[in-house]
């Protein structure tokens, strides 16, 4: 019997440089593909990170909860407010 295994492909998590963890603070620079985007300059707190699919959950300081899409949305990690 032949073994028709697919060649190993890198995991998406190995390709996505997310750079944030739950509790980190971020500031939105640009959100191009959302019909009702968060305003640039808005800050928020990372609530969860789904590295395998490149999604960062954020609770924005303006009360909204809208995910960041790694590779599409532009954001910066900022120092936690003290």
C-alpha positions, 0 to 999 in steps of 0.5 A, spaced: 500 500 500 502 506 498 503 512 502 500 519 499 502 523 505 502 531 503 508 534 504 509 538 510 507 545 510 509 551 515 503 552 520 500 559 519 502 560 526 509 560 524 508 565 519 504 570 523 508 575 527 503 578 531 507 580 537 502 582 542 499 577 548 492 578 552 493 584 556 497 588 551 495 595 549 495 597 542 493 603 538 490 603 531 494 606 525 489 603 519 483 599 518 482 598 511 477 593 509 472 594 515 465 598 513 465 601 520 472 601 522 475 604 528 478 611 528 485 611 527 489 613 533 484 609 538 487 605 543 485 598 546 486 592 550 488 585 547 483 580 550 485 574 546 490 572 540 488 567 535 495 566 532 493 560 528 488 564 524 491 571 525 486 575 529 487 579 535 481 581 539 481 588 542 476 591 547 477 599 544 477 604 549 471 607 545 467 601 548 467 597 541 469 590 541 472 589 534 478 584 532 484 586 528 486 582 522 494 581 522 497 582 515 491 587 513 490 592 519 495 596 522 497 597 529 502 598 534 503 595 541 504 601 546 506 601 553 501 599 558 497 605 561 500 606 569 
